[in-house]
Amino acid sequence: QVQLVESGGGLVQPGGSLRLSCAASGNIFRIGSMGWYRQAPGKQRVLVATVTSSNSTNYADSLKGRFTISRDNAKNTVYLQMNSLKPEDTAVYYCNLFDSFFGSRYWGQGTQVTVSS
């Protein structure tokens, strides 16, 4: 089994910053990619950003320039630096890991990010 533990969410004012972390552990054979998705109330879960083992990144178009994803392969940890946060960024943020050997996908429990004055 694979565990993903997220941290770093919370309440922040508009224009502020937050850094999310997600540490993976367990029976991971080969990490193909790690990333973040988010789900706002009443909406579907959508891509925020992903990063592959070779550090190739992919972002939702609307978030480019404000959010930065990075990865520490030695720690099996992925980070999401979020700057210039807006109220519409309010959502539960979920960490995701794709094991490319087994073709399995795993999700964290989610961390709440609330952007409000």
Beta strands, then each sheet from edge to edge (+ up, - down):
strand 1: 2-7
strand 2: 10-12
strand 3: 18-26
strand 4: 31-39
strand 5: 46-52
strand 6: 57-59
strand 7: 67-72
strand 8: 77-82
strand 9: 91-99
strand 10: 104-107
strand 11: 111-115
sheet 1: 1+ 3- 8+ 7-
sheet 2: 2+ 11+ 9- 4+ 5- 6+
sheet 3: 2+ 11+ 9- 10+
end
